[in-house]
Amino acid sequence: MGVRPNRILLTHAHPDHSGGLGELSDAFDCPTYIDHNEPKPKGSRNFKIVKDGDELTLGKLRISCIETPGHTEGGVSYLINQTLLSGDVIFAGSMGRANSSWQDLFNSITQKVLRLPDATGIYPGHGPATTVGQEKEHNPFFIGRVN
Ligand SMILES: [Fe+2]
């Protein structure tokens, strides 16, 4: 694509999300961002630790870190303008597996993700993109759970 990444943002440490970390880190020599409650996967020698409310800057972009635990203890989503990179928290018409806490996962979705403006795009770690408005209206786990 002719671009040179200068940051790696991990939503969580599961191998299907971090398996290429070593190759990426070696190829681009850039830091890896991960939540303070998440285990550090193999592959990077340069971790930057984030917590809820942190803001990263990338050129003119501001990246907000929103802790969304439940799928994993240290799951974090990244909000860039009206785009949320949500890892395995929520999927179009479904939700992630509650590996660390079902209640935390439910709260992350109903109190954080689905409180963003309806037009916010959600780009999950698996499956098609969706929006906050679509999930509030059609996701069977959350219909009527968020006003
Ligand atoms: Fe995962």
Residues whose N, C-alpha, C, O or C-beta is under 5 A from the ligand:
A	BS01	LIG	H14 D88
